Amino acid sequence: MTRKPIPGLSQEPSLRDVLDDPVVQAVMAGDRVKRSALEALIADVQRRLAGQDAPPRPIEAGASARREPYLFAPR
């Protein structure tokens, strides 16, 4: 079975576009997933896949950097 292209959509949305989507944000909020922690996890996986096993950098929040120990918000 061949996938048919969606009219007007020439490529997949970027990760930023997906994370900016209000529906995705609502699902993440419902699951208590922090965007900053998810982005840090994705960056860590990208580094590992690229062969750069450097320890994860602190997550930047605004002008300051801080450590986010949880992917999910603590209860």
N, C-alpha and C positions, 0 to 999 in steps of 0.2 A: 504494500500500500504506500503510495506516495503522498507526502504532505503537500497540501495546496498552500501557496503563499497568501497571506492576508493582504488584501488590497490596501495600498498606502503604507505598508510596513515592510521595509526592505531588509531589516536586520532585527536581531533580538534586542530588547531593551537593555541598557547598561544596568549594572548592579545598583548604582546610585538612583536611576530611574525607578527601579523596583522598590528600593527602600524608601523612596519619597512618595510612593503611592499610598493614598489614604487608607485603602483597604488593607494593604500589607501592614501599615502602622497600627491599624485597629487590631489585627490578629496578633501582632507582636505585643501590643499592650495587654491584650487579653491573656496572653501566655507569659506575661511579665518578662519579656525578652528585651534587654537594653540594646539599643542600636549601637552604642559605642562599644559594648562588649562583643557584639556580633561582628562589627567591623574589625576589631582587634583579632578575633579568631580567624576571620577570613585572611587578614594580612599575614598572620602567623602561618597558616596553611600555604599561602602563596610563597612565602620565604622557604618553607620546607620543601615544597615541590620544586623550587628553583635551585635546591641544593645549598641554601644558605641557612644552616641550622642555628642561626643566631638567636639568643633569647628574645622573647617578645619585648617590644618597646612599650613604655607606658602610653596609655590612651590619652590623646589630647582632647581637652575639654575647654573650649574657648582659648584663652591665652595661656592657661596653665595646664601642665600635664599631671595626671594622677593615675594611680593604679586602680583598675576595676577588677576585683577578684571574681565577680560573678557574671555569667552570661545571663542568668535569670535574676530578677530583683528579689532580694530576700524578703520573706514574709514578715 
